[in-house]
């Protein structure tokens, strides 16, 4: 399950873990904050009771998106300035 909310300066997507009862422990929700210049992914760490955050630039996010569909190897994206 997930939710989508539009805030003033960001779109917030929350991924909510679901499982059949007694099949496995649930994971903490993943919150994705999409800003104009970056994307931040947050998840509560139940061991430390702290929120873990990872910030991606838009270029890093593009590389991640491409990497999910490529085989093992080294790659460099050639930027084209329009």
Steps between C-alpha positions, in 0.01 A plus 500: 500500500617855442380856535579813298471852642589833343653747744604858428851416380502120468304195399499243779458131422472258792548127441322301769611142559220245507508128564261220576463456878783298660695458174789736576585810703394827340762750386480868583330727245719652229438870434614654170514879482532634147621860475587703191874429530523178703323192632531398866419150623430452870436197719487465878773274638329306779834410663613861547160671495650745249386584148750387236513738200655469157494795260538459123566777252282478190806375305561223756134404480525476122806277534317279752199469270725396210706264717193302598465391136864435406723194538807494724773743391628858515304776331516876450206706383592752230317823570346682208431866557196607298 
